[in-house]
């Protein structure tokens, strides 16, 4: 039982692996394998295979089929396993088998009631039903041929049909294994004839060369079953009536079954010889010897004859197979030819007692074979063979392999040792009084073994389990034969402890309860570990507060309770201000100290029933329940708590011996606004918290539905952008760039979104969303490719071939790892002239990683691409590195041009930009020029290239030709 418990534990651990599905053939051969009335696979082999499957994490798919179809499906690989297959040389050529037999069986002949069939000779002229393709069929034919007995075989597709043939009078007898026959004899009205032949060992078979791992796993389980390490095997046999049958028979009978069968067959042979002598006295002497060999070879025991010179005169097939030698290598030789010297000497001493003293010897002999070096144990019966005058001329030996029995006995000894050394174990009678307890059980309970014997396990009851609990336990023991579970027990000293109890019912062959076996393990450590795991799963290890998982669960229950009761509630989303700065400058240890102190202060600001949780990082959640059902009053109550939290968290902290000041931003969301959704409420709180941060930090804000509307609008806009990129909804407009001396010298490409429902969408609306979502990168690539295609078109017209085209590049697009390769790739793909392409960059882009910016610009500059600094004067460019940038042009921002005539500062800035550009040998262009006065003043400042509504609004490329004509400069 203890080993079984260990096995169950191992199986539970292995259950986390992915299970393997096996297709298993099921034919009708009860009780070994069959499909029951519910259409489910059942039988000894099915139960045993399910034990192996549980151990090895297999999933079994049982496939009903008749015997021949099952074997063919196994051969072709349509099945993975076939149970209840006897080994034969022919089958070993078609299938793979494991090494250790699962079950032992033999063939019997069953006769119709009232039929006078009692021996092989009574089968003369009879109709015998047999399973088509079975091992018994071929063996029976050979046996009948050797005896010269004429029978009519009636092939049946299944054993059920074979027995039905006898029942219907279409056959006189039927051949089946003894398990199936005994199981069905009453049902079909047949009787055991007493004719037994062909002992067999039964295996699982599989498709050759495919499933050696399956066979190895089965062998491991069979080894455990046979060694007694796992009592589940015996339980399965008992459940199907096999074990009970074996227990009613003396072990000696089992050991000598082969010998008794041999003698029975010898008697049959003697009768045959006598009958033949009457009929044909002279012709059958040689045939008789052959028949004797056939009979003895069909017996599962090792049968041999030795002369007075201790040399073998005869050895049956099983003996020769055991020795691994041919008959010529054994007959005429003594034991030294097949055994080591020590074994041969032992056998000689035993044989001498038979040959010299006339003893009939029954002895256990240990043999070590020369061929394999394997040592096995045998129970040998040796009898003297005498002449008519009584003199001994030879001995006949019948040996049975009892190696496995010895191993079973050793396993019993091991089990006895385990009983005294493993976890707590007791054995009780049917009345539950303890008959035996081991020392481990005594140590666990605090009682001496002597104090436990005679008591019932109720001695340990703690009172934590009620009567219904123990009633369910008794029901399980009565219906399933086993119960296991967790129980709180009380020791002799009164201390209580959790224990894992397993109770197994032991029944007699008649099904009566004889004992209960119980094991008990103290699981205090496991319970403590489970509690620790629970805390890790639901609580933040740093602060001890509920974590996101537990908070979400509580919030769900709180929302449901609020909906039922009609009360209000609120969520406070608390985020520490500038926490990252503390971590980065002072280290995480001080950051952790701050978080722990914040957690303590938050807990002190709320009522006992409210929840304070840590989401992670520097974010906390406060759940306020039971607020007023009126939204305004609930908001006021939540604000009061929020103000209390702000005040508490703004007080100084002592971190590492130093004073530290911190504050927080709080977003408040009311339950009423979330419509019962946890995600919605958390999202509202998060939005409100960011509104508080945007309002200057160290403050609180309530969720504003308009914020949600903006977020929703941005989400829809982002989805629309993706569709627009996919469906080609974007187009480029171009705004002319005019030079005072040359007229139109180029244009700036400006993207437009032609939405199918909304029409033209302003870039001011969709460009920020594209930037935030990352869609600016694919959009920028499309703009660049389309602009280069336009450059190619202009290059083919003499009027526009000299034009340049300015393309805006966002910071995100410029910082993309493949930006340079992408630009060069587009130029190569389209064939555009890189000297006509001008990329416009912003000052803010240049401030981030100047060295990387210069490197990227230089790479493109080497291929002829030009650069213009857009919106110059609005940022914080440092002249010290501005001069290092490979720029071609500065662009005066329209903000300075707009008030150029009325604002002296704007005029001064514009003049400075023009002067700076000239001093750095850079071109300069002003954007947003809308009046002639602005243009004229720019000319006065030295800026001779302009762009703006004065010269035309952005439009399709075709419109630029009209602008070029309108602003042409006379040669």
FIMI-412958 format. One record per residue (C-alpha): residue in one letter; x, y, z. Coordinates in pm, whole numbers, padded with zeros to 5 digits, always signed. Layout:
FIMI-412958
AXYZ
...
This chain:
FIMI-412958
X+00000+00000+00000
X+00281+00240+00084
X+00451+00173-00247
X+00115+00229-00418
X+00082+00565-00245
X+00426+00662-00362
X+00334+00555-00713
X+00015+00767-00700
X+00222+01067-00586
X+00467+01025-00871
X+00178+00993-01114
X+00031+01322-00983
X+00362+01503-01039
X+00391+01364-01389
X+00041+01481-01474
X+00166+01829-01565
X+00322+01690-01882
X+00153+01677-02204
X-00036+01342-02236
X+00030+01094-02525
X-00276+00944-02697
X-00262+00570-02771
X-00507+00378-02989
X-00580+00042-02824
X-00763-00244-02994
X-01047-00407-02797
X-01198-00741-02895
X-01431-00971-02704
X-01240-01206-02469
X-01397-01164-02126
X-01285-01117-01858
X-00949-01019-02007
X-01073-00761-02257
X-01416-00669-02393
X-01663-00384-02449
X-01922-00366-02170
X-02293-00288-02195
X-02222+00086-02178
X-01995+00064-02479
X-01680+00112-02269
X-01365-00097-02276
X-01335-00326-01974
X-01152-00630-01847
X-00827-00730-01677
X-00599-00598-01952
X-00795-00271-01982
X-00773-00205-01606
X-00400-00288-01600
X-00331-00068-01905
X-00516+00220-01740
X-00284+00182-01438
X+00018+00210-01670
X-00142+00502-01859
X-00198+00696-01536
X+00162+00637-01441
X+00306+00731-01781
X+00061+01016-01862
X-00095+00842-02162
X-00442+00909-02295
X-00609+00588-02411
X-00845+00569-02707
X-01006+00225-02720
X-01100+00099-03069
X-01348-00193-03080
X-01271-00453-03349
X-01287-00826-03400
X-00976-01037-03340
X-00847-01062-03698
X-00918-00697-03779
X-00746-00589-03457
X-00430-00780-03549
X-00427-00640-03903
X-00481-00283-03775
X-00193-00335-03531
X+00035-00464-03805
X-00036-00164-04032
X+00005+00091-03751
X-00363+00191-03726
X-00348+00073-03364
X-00068+00145-03117
X-00135-00138-02871
X-00319-00468-02868
X-00383-00641-02533
X-00410-01012-02457
X-00176-01143-02728
X+00005-01474-02680
X+00358-01486-02817
X+00453-01724-03093
X+00740-01729-03344
X+00498-01630-03619
X+00367-01332-03422
X+00713-01222-03313
X+00787-01174-03683
X+00484-00944-03719
X+00469-00756-03390
X+00684-00629-03102
X+00626-00760-02747
X+00748-00649-02406
X+00958-00890-02199
X+00757-00975-01888
X+00420-01152-01930
X+00117-00970-01793
X-00094-01281-01735
X-00065-01660-01746
X-00332-01871-01907
X-00392-02206-02067
X-00632-02347-02319
X-00927-02565-02222
X-01193-02747-02416
X-01551-02684-02308
X-01824-02926-02412
X-02196-02893-02452
X-02388-03010-02148
X-02468-03380-02179
X-02185-03435-02426
X-01956-03733-02349
X-01628-03556-02414
X-01379-03628-02135
X-01049-03690-02318
X-00877-03604-02643
X-00993-03934-02799
X-01355-03846-02735
X-01314-03563-02988
X-01297-03813-03278
X-01544-03697-03544
X-01664-03402-03332
X-01719-03041-03439
X-01491-02807-03243
X-01540-02428-03253
X-01223-02217-03237
X-01128-01849-03276
X-01001-01791-03627
X-00633-01692-03636
X-00573-01783-03271
X-00265-01960-03134
X-00487-02237-02994
X-00609-02325-03343
X-00267-02409-03485
X-00158-02594-03171
X-00481-02795-03157
X-00450-02899-03522
X-00093-03021-03464
X-00198-03210-03152
X-00490-03379-03327
X-00272-03471-03623
X-00009-03624-03397
X-00275-03841-03231
X-00445-03927-03559
X-00774-03787-03433
X-01012-03651-03695
X-01209-03341-03592
X-01403-03074-03783
X-01291-02724-03695
X-01557-02451-03704
X-01387-02109-03730
X-01552-01820-03548
X-01471-01447-03571
X-01491-01409-03193
X-01494-01623-02881
X-01850-01512-02806
X-01958-01646-03145
X-01758-01966-03087
X-01944-02034-02760
X-02272-01942-02927
X-02208-02211-03190
X-02203-02475-02914
X-02511-02324-02752
X-02699-02341-03085
X-02588-02701-03146
X-02370-02607-03442
X-02058-02734-03263
X-01995-03006-03003
X-01713-02833-02818
X-01528-02504-02810
X-01165-02408-02741
X-01091-02100-02528
X-00853-01975-02265
X-00959-02085-01918
X-01035-01727-01805
X-01286-01662-02082
X-01432-02010-02059
X-01487-02001-01685
X-01634-01651-01717
X-01892-01751-01980
X-01954-02123-01921
X-02278-02070-01729
X-02409-01812-01975
X-02369-02043-02275
X-02454-02367-02097
X-02115-02533-02154
X-01907-02744-01917
X-01533-02783-01863
X-01432-03113-02029
X-01116-03144-01822
X-00899-03134-02136
X-00619-02881-02084
X-00336-02793-02322
X-00098-02519-02427
X-00007-02306-02124
X+00039-01951-02249
X+00187-01624-02137
X-00006-01314-02245
X+00136-00977-02345
X+00061-00640-02497
X+00173-00624-02862
X+00256-00324-03079
X+00350-00236-03435
X+00713-00345-03495
X+00987-00086-03456
X+00763+00203-03349
X+00680+00189-02981
X+00973+00048-02788
X+00918+00317-02523
X+00563+00194-02466
X+00681-00165-02420
X+00956-00054-02180
X+00702+00141-01974
X+00473-00163-01959
X+00765-00383-01848
X+00843-00142-01566
X+00489-00160-01438
X+00472-00540-01476
X+00798-00568-01282
X+00650-00361-00998
X+00332-00572-01003
X+00517-00900-00999
X+00755-00787-00728
X+00463-00686-00509
X+00578-00325-00501
X+00238-00221-00638
X-00068-00410-00505
X-00289-00261-00777
X-00218-00568-00996
X-00349-00807-00733
X-00651-00583-00680
X-00738-00593-01052
X-00709-00975-01060
X-00918-01003-00745
X-01183-00775-00892
X-01216-01003-01197
X-01217-01322-00993
X-00868-01441-01092
X-00697-01382-00760
X-00971-01560-00570
X-00927-01861-00792
X-00557-01872-00729
X-00596-01842-00352
X-00820-02147-00334
X-00541-02353-00486
X-00236-02462-00296
X+00086-02291-00408
X+00237-02636-00450
X-00035-02717-00701
X+00059-02412-00902
X+00428-02499-00891
X+00356-02853-01002
X+00085-02772-01258
X+00319-02845-01543
X+00425-03171-01384
X+00071-03289-01318
X-00026-03192-01669
X+00269-03385-01801
X+00172-03694-01605
X-00187-03660-01721
X-00074-03638-02078
X+00160-03931-02021
X-00140-04128-01901
X-00330-04024-02211
X-00035-04134-02418
X-00031-04470-02243
X-00396-04517-02325
X-00324-04420-02683
X-00038-04669-02708
X-00253-04945-02565
X-00529-04866-02808
X-00289-04856-03100
X-00125-05182-02987
X-00461-05348-03002
X-00516-05209-03352
X-00165-05193-03496
X+00092-05331-03252
X+00398-05297-03470
X+00351-04979-03669
X+00330-04718-03394
X+00643-04756-03184
X+00823-04477-03368
X+00506-04268-03382
X+00461-04306-03008
X+00801-04159-02940
X+00715-03864-03156
X+00384-03817-02981
X+00553-03837-02643
X+00786-03559-02750
X+00489-03356-02874
X+00304-03391-02547
X+00603-03316-02331
X+00697-03022-02550
X+00348-02875-02509
X+00382-02874-02130
X+00506-02550-01980
X+00732-02724-01727
X+01094-02827-01782
X+01089-03210-01817
X+01399-03425-01854
X+01528-03780-01797
X+01876-03866-01670
X+02038-04208-01666
X+02236-04363-01385
X+02545-04206-01540
X+02384-03867-01471
X+02372-03793-01843
X+02061-03658-02007
X+01863-03915-02202
X+01580-03676-02287
X+01497-03304-02253
X+01173-03146-02371
X+01153-02835-02584
X+01124-02592-02291
X+01432-02742-02126
X+01636-02709-02445
X+01515-02351-02486
X+01614-02279-02127
X+01964-02414-02194
X+01985-02235-02527
X+02113-02554-02689
X+02004-02814-02943
X+01906-03165-02832
X+02233-03305-02964
X+02424-03069-02734
X+02233-03188-02426
X+02144-03556-02469
X+02443-03770-02379
X+02598-03493-02170
X+02586-03427-01798
X+02507-03102-01616
X+02857-02962-01661
X+02767-02900-02025
X+02499-02646-01934
X+02567-02527-01579
X+02860-02384-01390
X+03061-02619-01168
X+02889-02527-00842
X+02541-02577-00987
X+02640-02905-01152
X+02775-03035-00819
X+02454-02941-00638
X+02240-03112-00902
X+02462-03424-00892
X+02410-03452-00515
X+02032-03426-00552
X+02025-03672-00841
X+02229-03921-00638
X+01960-03932-00371
X+01707-04032-00636
X+01920-04274-00838
X+02106-04436-00550
X+01861-04413-00261
X+01535-04426-00452
X+01399-04107-00298
X+01128-03901-00458
X+01287-03563-00416
X+01122-03223-00399
X+01388-02957-00365
X+01460-02598-00449
X+01756-02567-00679
X+01945-02256-00781
X+02091-02281-01129
X+02342-02061-01300
X+02341-02119-01675
X+02662-02119-01874
X+02500-01971-02186
X+02364-01654-02026
X+02522-01639-01682
X+02173-01582-01539
X+02089-01732-01202
X+01733-01848-01142
X+01554-02061-00882
X+01354-02373-00960
X+01132-02609-00765
X+01223-02956-00888
X+01038-03285-00839
X+01257-03584-00924
X+01124-03941-00921
X+01309-04267-00982
X+01219-04466-01294
X+01227-04842-01229
X+01238-05162-01433
X+00979-05429-01379
X+01207-05586-01120
X+01215-05264-00921
X+01568-05160-01012
X+01625-04791-01083
X+01750-04718-01432
X+01688-04341-01458
X+01518-04042-01303
X+01249-03813-01440
X+01268-03451-01338
X+01000-03184-01360
X+01118-02832-01272
X+00918-02511-01236
X+01073-02164-01239
X+01000-02003-00900
X+01231-01703-00942
X+00939-01462-00952
X+00782-01624-00647
X+01108-01570-00463
X+01107-01206-00568
X+00751-01173-00445
X+00853-01316-00108
X+01139-01068-00094
X+00893-00791-00178
X+00676-00900+00113
X+00979-00878+00340
X+01053-00534+00202
X+00690-00431+00258
X+00716-00546+00618
X+01027-00334+00655
X+00851-00039+00493
X+00562-00077+00735
X+00802-00008+01018
X+01003+00267+00854
X+00770+00471+00632
X+00498+00722+00712
X+00245+00650+00983
X+00047+00336+00907
X-00224+00135+01081
X-00426-00178+01007
X-00776-00209+01153
X-01041-00476+01154
X-01386-00434+00999
X-01498-00274+01327
X-01225-00009+01277
X-01037-00115+01589
X-00663-00083+01542
X-00490-00420+01508
X-00145-00292+01421
X+00032+00045+01417
X+00388+00127+01323
X+00631+00344+01517
X+00595+00633+01273
X+00221+00645+01347
X+00295+00638+01717
X+00545+00923+01690
X+00302+01127+01482
X+00012+01091+01726
X+00208+01095+02051
X+00058+00763+02164
X+00256+00446+02223
X+00181+00154+01991
X+00035-00035+02287
X-00202+00255+02357
X-00324+00261+01999
X-00395-00111+01955
X-00758-00184+02041
X-00863+00180+01995
X-01035+00328+01689
X-00906+00626+01490
X-01178+00832+01659
X-00922+00864+01938
X-00754+01133+01725
X-01062+01334+01623
X-01017+01707+01673
X-01379+01806+01621
X-01300+02019+01317
X-01476+01771+01086
X-01849+01719+01135
X-02055+01401+01115
X-02136+01461+00748
X-01764+01455+00668
X-01715+01110+00823
X-02038+00983+00667
X-01905+01076+00323
X-01579+00897+00409
X-01765+00577+00498
X-01969+00597+00180
X-01654+00625-00030
X-01496+00327+00146
X-01809+00122+00093
X-01857+00210-00275
X-01502+00257-00407
X-01290+00080-00149
X-01068+00383-00088
X-01076+00730+00061
X-00810+00994+00087
X-00815+01351+00198
X-00708+01612+00451
X-00807+01575+00816
X-00724+01778+01126
X-00627+01540+01408
X-00540+01591+01774
X-00229+01442+01935
X-00214+01293+02281
X-00081+01624+02417
X-00379+01812+02270
X-00201+01985+01983
X-00382+01976+01650
X-00216+01911+01317
X-00325+01868+00954
X-00275+01518+00814
X-00319+01359+00475
X-00506+01034+00527
X-00538+00745+00284
X-00765+00451+00375
X-00795+00137+00164
X-01049-00141+00211
X-00921-00501+00208
X-01176-00762+00106
X-01181-01141+00112
X-01224-01342-00208
X-01593-01354-00120
X-01608-00975-00110
X-01633-00937+00267
X-01441-00654+00435
X-01155-00804+00635
X-00934-00504+00712
X-00877-00137+00654
X-00523-00009+00589
X-00461+00356+00667
X-00162+00583+00620
X-00120+00924+00776
X+00125+01198+00688
X+00176+01522+00878
X+00128+01798+00620
X+00192+02093+00850
X+00493+02199+00643
X+00298+02163+00322
X+00012+02370+00460
X+00257+02639+00565
X+00410+02634+00217
X+00064+02656+00060
X-00014+02957+00275
X+00312+03116+00166
X+00227+03045-00197
X-00119+03193-00142
X+00035+03507-00001
X+00272+03530-00297
X-00019+03479-00536
X-00248+03738-00382
X-00027+03980-00186
X+00256+04212-00274
X+00570+04073-00106
X+00721+04419-00054
X+00431+04598+00117
X+00208+04310+00225
X-00086+04476+00050
X-00321+04287-00183
X-00176+04268-00532
X-00349+04336-00863
X-00498+03985-00878
X-00660+04001-00535
X-00761+04364-00582
X-00934+04279-00912
X-01121+03996-00743
X-01230+04218-00454
X-01329+04495-00693
X-01546+04254-00891
X-01724+04144-00574
X-01752+04504-00456
X-01914+04616-00781
X-02160+04326-00765
X-02244+04400-00400
X-02290+04768-00481
X-02530+04681-00762
X-02735+04456-00533
X-02749+04692-00235
X-02775+05018-00426
X-02486+05172-00229
X-02211+05373-00389
X-01839+05317-00411
X-01523+05473-00547
X-01178+05378-00669
X-00877+05598-00593
X-00586+05550-00834
X-00277+05677-00648
X+00054+05736-00828
X+00364+05873-00652
X+00512+06182-00813
X+00877+06165-00925
X+00929+05819-00776
X+01157+05722-01063
X+01392+06007-00977
X+01432+05868-00625
X+01506+05519-00755
X+01755+05647-01012
X+01941+05879-00777
X+01921+05707-00437
X+01884+05342-00533
X+01607+05085-00513
X+01658+05014-00143
X+01541+05364-00048
X+01267+05338-00308
X+01143+05019-00141
X+01150+05191+00199
X+00934+05470+00060
X+00684+05225-00089
X+00648+05041+00243
X+00590+05369+00431
X+00339+05485+00169
X+00151+05154+00205
X+00133+05200+00581
X+00007+05558+00551
X-00255+05463+00292
X-00384+05185+00517
X-00416+05437+00798
X-00630+05669+00585
X-00915+05426+00519
X-01176+05231+00713
X-01136+04870+00820
X-01357+04736+00539
X-01188+04932+00261
X-00909+04786+00047
X-00563+04927-00017
X-00370+04744-00290
X-00047+04787-00480
X-00068+04746-00856
X+00306+04752-00906
X+00582+05010-00925
X+00461+05327-00754
X+00089+05275-00826
X-00165+05200-00553
X-00540+05146-00551
X-00785+05235-00273
X-01135+05082-00288
X-01401+05266-00089
X-01720+05068-00034
X-02054+05151+00125
X-02064+05514+00008
X-02382+05710-00045
X-02608+05593-00328
X-02627+05957-00439
X-02345+06025-00685
X-02278+06377-00555
X-02255+06261-00193
X-02042+05960-00289
X-01807+06194-00477
X-01780+06420-00172
X-01703+06123+00053
X-01438+05997-00190
X-01285+06344-00219
X-01257+06366+00161
X-01059+06042+00168
X-00853+06161-00129
X-00762+06486+00048
X-00667+06285+00357
X-00439+06067+00143
X-00279+06372-00022
X-00205+06522+00318
X-00070+06198+00462
X+00157+06119+00168
X+00292+06474+00141
X+00443+06455+00493
X+00819+06399+00504
X+00962+06045+00509
X+01273+05917+00686
X+01467+05712+00433
X+01810+05581+00523
X+01839+05834+00803
X+01759+06125+00570
X+01441+06327+00532
X+01262+06289+00200
X+00955+06468+00066
X+00719+06309-00181
X+00370+06368-00311
X+00117+06187-00522
X-00144+06235-00791
X-00485+06076-00736
X-00750+05985-00991
X-01098+05912-00854
X-01356+05705-01040
X-01705+05637-00905
X-01864+05294-00931
X-02170+05452-01092
X-01969+05559-01399
X-01824+05213-01469
X-02149+05024-01539
X-02027+04726-01333
X-01707+04670-01532
X-01378+04621-01345
X-01171+04712-01651
X-01381+05020-01715
X-01343+05144-01358
X-00966+05090-01357
X-00940+05270-01689
X-01141+05562-01553
X-00917+05585-01247
X-00603+05573-01460
X-00729+05851-01687
X-00825+06068-01391
X-00482+06012-01234
X-00310+06134-01552
X-00539+06437-01552
X-00418+06508-01198
X-00055+06479-01309
X-00126+06709-01600
X-00279+06959-01360
X+00051+07002-01177
X+00077+06689-00958
X+00010+06661-00583
X-00359+06695-00651
X-00663+06485-00734
X-00906+06473-01020
X-01233+06291-01081
X-01284+06099-01401
X-01430+06322-01674
X-01640+06136-01934
X-01510+06382-02193
X-01164+06237-02146
X-01308+05896-02226
X-01469+06040-02536
X-01133+06182-02649
X-00962+05849-02591
X-01235+05669-02782
X-01204+05919-03065
X-00826+05869-03077
X-00875+05493-03081
X-01119+05517-03370
X-00887+05756-03549
X-00595+05515-03509
X-00806+05232-03650
X-00901+05458-03939
X-00535+05539-04004
X-00457+05170-04032
X-00743+05123-04277
X-00632+05431-04469
X-00279+05298-04509
X-00419+04963-04615
X-00675+05104-04859
X-00467+05388-05010
X-00673+05676-04870
X-00375+05915-04842
X-00254+06161-05105
X+00010+06433-05131
X-00052+06801-05193
X+00228+07034-05286
X+00291+07398-05187
X+00520+07603-05409
X+00846+07751-05284
X+00923+08082-05465
X+01258+08253-05513
X+01271+08626-05584
X+01505+08574-05882
X+01409+08228-06009
X+01038+08194-05953
X+00923+07847-05845
X+01228+07651-05730
X+01050+07360-05566
X+00773+07260-05330
X+00697+07105-04995
X+00507+06774-04991
X+00213+06783-04748
X+00013+06469-04671
X-00366+06470-04685
X-00613+06203-04574
X-00911+06154-04801
X-01143+05968-04564
X-01431+05788-04741
X-01691+05926-04494
X-01531+06234-04338
X-01368+06374-04648
X-01033+06551-04604
X-00905+06508-04248
X-00673+06779-04115
X-00310+06672-04062
X-00325+06855-03728
X-00580+06592-03622
X-00426+06270-03748
X-00048+06337-03743
X-00026+06341-03357
X-00218+06012-03344
X+00012+05862-03606
X+00313+05977-03404
X+00180+05831-03077
X+00078+05498-03231
X+00392+05445-03438
X+00195+05457-03763
X+00401+05761-03859
X+00677+05523-03970
X+00479+05338-04242
X+00300+05663-04329
X+00634+05844-04363
X+00763+05567-04588
X+00458+05605-04812
X+00507+05984-04824
X+00875+05946-04913
X+00805+05693-05191
X+00521+05901-05337
X+00732+06220-05325
X+01021+06049-05502
X+00784+05924-05773
X+00674+06287-05821
X+01038+06397-05848
X+01088+06145-06126
X+00783+06285-06307
X+00912+06643-06273
X+01254+06539-06394
X+01101+06436-06727
X+00962+06789-06791
X+01208+07067-06876
X+00990+07320-06693
X+01015+07133-06361
X+01334+06930-06388
X+01525+07173-06164
X+01265+07173-05884
X+01348+07037-05538
X+01094+06864-05314
X+01095+06905-04935
X+00960+06610-04731
X+00894+06636-04356
X+01051+06360-04145
X+00921+06293-03795
X+01153+06223-03504
X+01017+05870-03468
X+01072+05797-03835
X+01421+05945-03833
X+01521+05739-03526
X+01398+05416-03681
X+01690+05172-03708
X+01647+05124-04085
X+01572+05487-04177
X+01888+05552-04382
X+01859+05222-04569
X+01492+05291-04630
X+01557+05636-04785
X+01833+05503-05007
X+01618+05206-05102
X+01327+05428-05207
X+01562+05646-05413
X+01702+05343-05589
X+01358+05187-05636
X+01199+05500-05788
X+01507+05634-05970
X+01461+05980-05816
X+01751+06227-05817
X+01873+06247-05454
X+02005+06600-05517
X+01645+06714-05570
X+01523+06559-05241
X+01530+06775-04928
X+01439+06626-04589
X+01295+06872-04335
X+01393+06801-03972
X+01273+06977-03655
X+01487+07133-03385
X+01348+06895-03120
X+01467+06598-03325
X+01820+06738-03333
X+01837+06778-02956
X+01811+06400-02899
X+02140+06212-02950
X+02325+06469-03160
X+02604+06231-03261
X+02363+05974-03401
X+02174+06250-03581
X+02491+06378-03748
X+02595+06025-03850
X+02260+05953-04017
X+02257+06292-04194
X+02613+06245-04319
X+02530+05903-04465
X+02243+06048-04665
X+02436+06367-04751
X+02706+06155-04915
X+02441+06031-05158
X+02324+06386-05240
X+02022+06419-05010
X+01977+06772-04870
X+01847+06884-04528
X+01640+07181-04412
X+01591+07273-04046
X+01216+07326-04010
X+01053+07572-03765
X+01393+07718-03678
X+01387+07953-03380
X+01110+07772-03190
X+01336+07529-03010
X+01655+07542-02808
X+01921+07470-03065
X+02274+07525-02948
X+02486+07711-03199
X+02786+07512-03081
X+02656+07194-03242
X+02419+07351-03495
X+02721+07436-03706
X+02824+07068-03699
X+02505+06955-03866
X+02526+06898-04243
X+02237+07137-04317
X+02156+07308-04646
X+01880+07542-04535
X+01713+07711-04236
X+01339+07765-04238
X+01188+08064-04055
X+00879+07947-03867
X+00547+08101-03969
X+00498+08211-03607
X+00767+08474-03658
X+00642+08570-04006
X+00279+08623-03898
X+00350+08931-03680
X+00661+09039-03863
X+00519+09386-03937
X+00382+09454-03590
X+00613+09275-03347
X+00968+09406-03324
X+01083+09088-03149
X+00960+08867-03433
X+01132+09095-03684
X+01454+09081-03484
X+01441+08700-03464
X+01380+08674-03839
X+01674+08906-03908
X+01896+08698-03677
X+01800+08372-03853
X+01877+08524-04196
X+02210+08657-04072
X+02296+08320-03912
X+02210+08135-04231
X+02424+08363-04442
X+02714+08338-04198
X+02695+07957-04214
X+02657+07963-04593
X+02310+07811-04567
X+02000+07885-04765
X+01703+08042-04587
X+01331+08020-04655
X+01033+08172-04474
X+00703+07985-04444
X+00356+08123-04383
X+00397+08429-04611
X+00045+08554-04676
X+00084+08923-04773
X+00305+09125-05008
X+00407+09340-04711
X+00545+09035-04531
X+00729+08931-04847
X+00874+09278-04899
X+00998+09301-04540
X+01159+08958-04572
X+01335+09079-04885
X+01459+09374-04683
X+01592+09132-04421
X+01775+08933-04689
X+01536+08636-04718
X+01461+08583-05088
X+01282+08245-05084
X+00929+08211-04953
X+00636+07976-04910
X+00277+08059-04816
X-00078+08139-04921
X+00043+08451-05099
X+00175+08221-05371
X-00095+07956-05351
X-00248+07698-05123
X-00125+07338-05120
X-00281+07136-05401
X-00226+06856-05650
X+00098+06847-05846
X-00077+06977-06158
X-00162+07302-05977
X+00208+07382-05935
X+00249+07442-06307
X-00010+07719-06283
X+00175+07868-05984
X+00500+07846-06177
X+00347+08039-06465
X+00201+08303-06232
X+00530+08363-06056
X+00766+08321-06345
X+01058+08562-06345
X+01144+08733-06670
X+01484+08630-06800
